[in-house]
Amino acid sequence: MQASVHYDDFVGTAAADISDHTDLNKHLKSRGFDTNRYESIGAKFYAIYSDSFSASIICIDKQKSTEEKPYIVAIKLEKEFSRDDFFELFKSFEVIVTLKETTETEIIDEIDSLRNHN
């Protein structure tokens, strides 16, 4: 799976730790989904400026999967679901995006914005 937006000016990676209070399957179950059928394997979100936000839980549909190939679906969370609700599913979440031509580089130092930059 690869994240993509219209122009892909920046690409990157993400990492997250699940919340200590809930998990993706519990959230699906609370919304009435059959977690015996849908096994959560991830999440995705998409935002456009401050106008639009969407989130989905990525699952294996066990009814449509075969032994040779899992059937992957994204269950879109719509009703009363905000950015804050999404990020509460995780206790930590980091996204790093860089220009395409710099994806193989590493950060050497971190400079505090309050520090003198001279």
N, C-alpha and C positions, 0 to 999 in steps of 0.2 A: 504494500500500500504506500502511496506517495501523495502527500498533500500538494494541491495545485490551486492557483488562483488565475485570474485572467491573463496576466503577463508574466507571472513568476519572476519578477525582478529580483526577489530575494528567495532563497531556499534554505532549508535547515533541518534541525532535529528538535525533538521534544522528549522530556522525561517527566514522570509523575509518580508520586506515592499515593496510594489510595487512602482515603480518610480512615481514621480510627473508629468512626461512628457509623459508617455505612459502606456499601460497595455497589458496584454497577448492577449486580443481580438483584440486590435488595431494592434498588431504585426502580428497576424494571417491574419487579413484583408489586411494588406499591402503586404502579400505574396500570396494573391489571394484566401484565404480560405473563405468559406461561414460561417460567424459567427452566422447566424441564425440556421445553422445545428450543428456547432461545438461550444459548450459552454466551454470556458476554466475554469478549476478548479485547475490547478497547473502546475508545471514545474519540469523537472528533468535534470540533467546533469551527464555526465560520462567522466572521464579523466583517461588516462594511461600515467604516466610520463609526458614528454612534447611533446610526439609524437602524441597523439590522444585526441580529444575532441569531444563530441557529446552532443547535447541539444535537448530536446523535450518539447512541450507544451501538457499537459495532458488535455483531453477534454471529455465531454459527447457528444456522437454522437446521436443527438435527433432523427434522422431517424431510427436508429437501436435499440434505447432504448424502453423498455416497461414500463408500469406503475409499474410493479413488480421489474424490474431490469434495472438500467442504463447501457448502453453499453459504456465502457470507452476505449478511444484510446489515444495513444501517437503519436503526430504528430512530426516527426523528422525534425529539422531545419538543412538544409544542405548547400544550396547555400550561399556562402559569409557570413558565420555566425561564429564568433570567440568567444573565452572566454569573451573578453571585451564586445562584443555585448550582450551576455547572461546576464552578470552582470549589464549592463546598464538598463536592464528591472526592476531592483530593486534599491531602494535608500539605503537599508541596507540589509545585508545578513549574517547570522551566521550559521556555521555548527560546531557541537561538536561531536567528535568521541572519544570513550574510548574502552579499552579492554573489551570484553564481560562481564567478571566477575566484572567489576566496574561500570556497567551502572546505578545502583541505588544510587551511591554516589553523593555528591554535592561539588562544589568548595568552599572552605572556605576563601581563600585569593588569591590575584593576586600580583605577584612579578614582578616588572619592571626589564627587563634584564640589564639595566644600573645601577641598585642599587647594592650596596655591598651585597653579599649573605652570609656573615658570621653571 
